[in-house]
Amino acid sequence: MHSRVLEARIDERCEGIEALLARHNARSGLVFTAWNPRSEPRSLARNKAANYRLLRHRLVASVGVRCYPSYGADDVASWREDGFFFSGIDEKQAQLLCRDFQQNAGVLFNRDGMASLVWDPKLVLPRGD
């Protein structure tokens, strides 16, 4: 078995994600982590335990959801958070995961591979003036 790295950016299309979603006949997918709830740093052990709980969440364990390892990082590699790509998770389900795992946001992909942020609906974001 071989693995392939797919690079995706917010507000950009990723052809590899589009192909993956098509292969699984999924309308959407989500890159998500349970690391560092509400952006508060946690130990590696606590972050790994949180991701373990994520994999056992009722949405993730449901029929039709496929899971692949993933990670989020910035361009200069100053941070990295391990997580997963879930095919078949939609926006409402993504918001539920954000709430249940106290995550500010996840990265949602539509069937065309376009990436956008999906926010925890209970999160109060500062307004720009």
C-alpha positions, 0 to 999 in steps of 0.5 A, spaced: 500 500 500 502 506 498 500 513 501 499 520 497 500 527 500 495 532 498 496 539 499 490 543 500 488 551 502 482 554 504 478 557 498 482 553 493 480 547 489 484 540 490 483 536 485 486 530 489 480 531 494 475 531 488 478 525 486 477 522 492 470 524 494 468 521 487 471 515 488 467 514 495 461 517 491 461 522 497 458 529 496 463 532 501 469 531 506 472 534 512 479 535 515 479 535 522 483 534 528 481 534 536 488 537 538 488 543 542 481 544 543 479 552 543 487 553 540 489 551 547 496 547 547 495 540 550 500 535 551 502 530 545 499 524 550 492 528 551 492 530 543 493 523 541 487 521 546 483 526 543 484 524 536 482 517 539 476 519 541 474 522 535 475 516 531 470 513 536 465 518 535 458 516 532 458 520 526 465 518 524 463 511 526 457 511 521 456 507 515 459 510 509 464 515 512 471 513 510 477 516 514 484 517 512 490 520 516 491 528 515 495 534 518 494 541 518 500 546 518 502 553 516 507 554 511 513 555 515 512 549 519 511 553 526 505 548 528 502 542 526 496 538 528 495 531 526 488 529 524 483 526 519 480 526 512 473 524 513 469 523 506 461 523 507 461 528 513 457 535 511 457 542 514 452 540 519 455 534 521 462 538 521 459 543 526 457 538 530 464 535 531 467 542 532 462 543 538 463 536 541 471 537 540 471 544 542 474 546 535 474 553 533 473 550 525 474 544 520 476 544 513 470 542 509 471 540 502 465 540 497 464 535 491 469 539 487 474 539 492 473 546 494 476 548 501 472 552 506 472 553 513 466 551 517 466 554 524 463 552 530 456 555 530 457 557 538 463 560 537 463 568 537 468 571 532 470 578 533 467 583 528 471 587 523 470 594 523 
